[in-house]
């Protein structure tokens, strides 16, 4: 069994699980490649493997992937990356279920399926692709749309945990009411919501719920899929290839794009003060919320890992948080609460 607790980076208890995780984890969405509905364009698998190994060498102790990323391909790339990492130094591996695809029509949007038989088939397939005996965290990717109620698919996940196929179970993209429903059957170990200085809605209800229930939170897209890297521009947005899902996304066009790029620019002076990068500040902002255990950050090559790794140790001050809140209001970017309440009180 892997023991990534010995990471060189600071860790936090992951809810009430027996895992301690670094403040940032490696996100394996983009490395799934282009040939499916929500791909990021062509990827170089050897670069992806190098990025994962580099992240682990630098001290990151968890990887978040999903069966749907590249229709199994991301999990296979993760397996390749793990193959040459000694067992004792291997990171935790988190993956997801509940999205299935049609082999005949790979570009079709995935189906959101919660049936027990489907999930049981998926976990076996993920174990095989990842080459692991047990998955450290197994998450329902989205609420089911096949008529299976939350109670039913959550019970399936709890059963897989009891059987030892998975170590912990969580929900991704579920709201506070759904978390409450699941919690009645068995503890929701973790939640994975979208969260960034642009997409802040979950700070209203879901983050407080998780904090109150001892549920760990790993947030995805903390840089809003590249918008908050400080390297994005209108020109780059307009040149995104058609096989990159962002070319069709609302936050990447029109007035939204202008507001978002202004907000990214407002992070520059804070990055300079801390002698770090804009991506690190964007990620650290999500980590400043007390409910958030860690942030998932993607990388397609080792250099990108170095671009945001500072977030694992960066602590933003109350003044920084207030400055970002001011910029959110001034630019009109996104929706949702603009700062953790304690931080705002601290700054008056």
N, C-alpha and C positions, 0 to 999 in steps of 0.2 A: 504493500500500500504506500502511496506517496505521502510524504511529510513536508508539504510546502510551507508549514508554519515557520520554518527557519529562514524565511525571507529576509533579505537585507533591508527591505523597505518597511515602513511602519504598517502594522496590520490592525484591523478592528474585528471584534467578534461579529460573526455573520448571523445576526438575529440570535435565536436560541439554538442554532445548529452547533455541532462540535467543531466548526471550521472558523479559522481566523483568516481574513482575506486582506490583501493589499488594497489601498484606496483606489487604485485603477486596475482594470483587468483588460486582457486582450480580446477585442471584439472581432469575430470571424465572419461577419456578414459579407463584406466586400470580396473576400478571398474565395467566395463560392463561384465567382466567374459570371459570364454573360448570358448563358443560354437558358434563362428562365424569366418569369414575369417581372421580378423586382431585382434584377442584376445591376451591377455597377460597371458593366463593360468588361472587356477582356482583362484577365489577370495572369501573371506569371507565377505558376505554382512554386517554382524554386525560390523566388523572391518572397512569397508568402511564408514558406517554411523557414526561410532565413529570418523573417520578421518575428515569427513566433519564438524561435530559439533565442533571438536577441533579447526579446522582452523577458523571457525566463532568466536569461543570464544576468539581466539588469535587476532582477529581483521580483518581477511580477509573478504572482502565484496562482492565477486563475485565468481560464480561457472560457469565453462564452460563445457558443455556436448554436446551430439549430439544424434539424434534418432538412428543412426547406431551403436553406442557403445553398444555392447551386444544385438543388435536388439531390442532396447527399454528398455533393463534391466538397463542401467546406469541411464536413466531418472527416472525409478521407484525407484532406490536406492536414488537418489537425493530427490525425493518426501518424502521418509521415513525419511531422515535426516532433511528435513525442517519441518516435521510434529510437532516436539516438540520444534521448535524454535519460540518464540513469534513473531507475525507478524511484530512488529516494529523493531525487530533485524534481520530479515531475509536478507540474501545476495541477490544481483541481480542474476538472473538465465539467462544464455546465452545458446542457443542451435542452432542446424543446421539442414538444410534440403537438399534435392537433391540427397541423396543416398538411394536407396530402395533395399529391399531384397526379396528373395523368401522363403516363410515359409516352402516350401517342401524341399528346399535345402539350409539350413542356412549357410553352410560352403562355398557356392559359393561367389565369389567376388561381392560386391554390384553393382548395375546399377547406372550410373550417369544420373539422369532424371531431366529435367527442365520444363516439361509440367505444365501449370498452375493448371490443375485439380489434378495432383499428389501432387504438393506443398501445395495446399489448403487442401488436405486430410491429408498430413503430419502434418501441423500446428495444426489441430484439435486433431490428435493423440498425439502430443507432449504436448499440453495444458492439455489433460486428464491424461497422464502418470505423468506429473509434478505436477498436482493438483494446477495449477495457473490460474488466470483469464487473465493474459497477460504475454507474454514472453518479458523480458527486452531487449534482443538482439537476432535477428533471422538472421542466416548467411547461405548463399548458400555454401555448404561444398566444392564442386569442380566444375569446369566448366562442363556444361552438355555435354553428349555424345549421346543424343537421337535426335540431330538435332535442338534442341531449341536454338536460338541465345541468347547471353548475354542480349540483349535489352528486350527480352520477359520475361525471368525469373526474371530479375531485376525489371521490371514493376510489376510483381506479388508480389514481396516483398514490393515494394513501396505502392501497393494497401493494403496489409495486415497492413502496418503501418498506412495508412490513415484511415483504418477501426477500428484501436485501438486494433487489436489482438496482435500486437507487438509494443514495444516502440521505438526500433531503428533497423536498418537493415544494414547488412554488407556482405562482401565477404570473403571467406577463400580460400587459394591456387589459387588466381587469379593473373595474371600479370598486369604490368602497362598499357598495351594497353587495357586490359579488364576493368580495373578500369576507364580508360578514357572514354570508350564507355558507361559504366553504369552512370558515373557522368553527362553525357549530359542529361539523363532522370530525374535524381534526385540524391541528395547528397548521396555519399557512406559514411555512418556514420563511418564504421570501416573496417579494414582488419585484417585477421588472417593468417599470413604466418608462415612457419617453420623457425626458426632462432636460431642459437647457434654459439659458437666459431668454430664449425666444419662446420655447414651448413650456409654459410654467403651470398649466392647469392642474396637474396632480398635487401641487403644493397646497391646494385648498382643502381637499378631503382625504386623498389616499395617503399622502405622507404622514399626516397626523394619525390616521388609523393605524398605520404600520408602527409608528412610534409607541402608540398606546398598547399594542398587542405583541410587542417583542418580535416583530416580523422584519427580517433583514431586507434592505432595498438596494438593488443594483440598477442604476439608471442607464438608459441607452440614448444614443445620439446627443451627448452633452455638448458637442460642437455643432449641433444641428446639421449633421451630414456634410460638414465642410464650411458652412456659412460663417461660423465663428472662429475660423482659423486665422483670419487676418490676411489670407492669401487668395481669397475669393474676390471676383470682380464681376461686374455686369457682362463684360466681354467674355469672361470664362464661362459664365452661366449660359450665354447665347451659343457657345461652341460645344456644349455638352453633347456627346453622341446620342443617337436615338435609343441605343441599347443601355443607356444609363438612366435609371428611373427618375433621377433628379431633373432631367430635361422636361418632365411633365408635371413637376411638383409646384404647388401654389407658392411656397416660401421662396422659390427660385426665380419668380417672375414678377414683373410689374412693380407696384408700390411696395409690396411686401419685401421684395428683394432690396429696394433702396433703403427701407427702414432697417433691415437686418444688417446690411453692409455698414450703415452708420453706427449701429450698436457695436459691431465688430471693431470699428475704428476707435470707439470710446474705450475699448479695453487696452489699447496700445500704451497710454501713459501708466496704467497700473502694471502692465508687464515690464515696462522700463524700470519702474520703482523697485520691482522685485528681481530685476536682472533675469527675467525669464521670457517665455514666448506667450503670444496671445492665446494659442490653443491651451497652454497650461492654465492660464487665468480662467478661460471659459469652463474648463473641466473643474478647476478648484471651486468655482462659484457653485456648482451643483453639490460639491462635497461640503460646503459651508452649512447646508441644511442638516440639522441634527439627525433627522430620520434616515439620511442617505449613508449607507455603508460604503458603497463603492460605485465607480463609474466605469462603464464599458467604452473603450476607445479603440477604434479600428486602426489598422495600419496595413499597408500593402508592401512595405519594404522596411529594412532596419532603420533607415534614416527618419522615417515618419514616427517610429517609436520614440526616438530621441527627441523629436519635436514636442511631445506632450508628456514625457516621463516625469518632468518636474512637478506635475500635478499631484503625483503620489506623496509629495512631501510639502507642497506649498500651502501655507495657511494664510488666507486673506484676512485682513484686519476689518474691524467694524467700519472703519472709514472707507476701505475699498468696497465693501458690500453696499454701503450707502451711496457711493459714487456710481456703482453699477446700477443700483435701483433708480437713481436720478437719470441715468442715460436711457434706461428702459422707458421711463415715463416721457422723456424728451423726444425720443425717436418714435414712440408709439409702436415699437416692435412687439409682436407676439401678444399672448394673453395669459392672465393668471397673476397670483401674488408676486410682488417684486423683490421681497427680501424675507429671510427668516425673521419672525417677530422679535425674538430675543436680540438679534443683531440690531434691529432698528431702534429698539428701546435703548440699547447700549449707546447708540449714537445720538439719542435725543431727537 
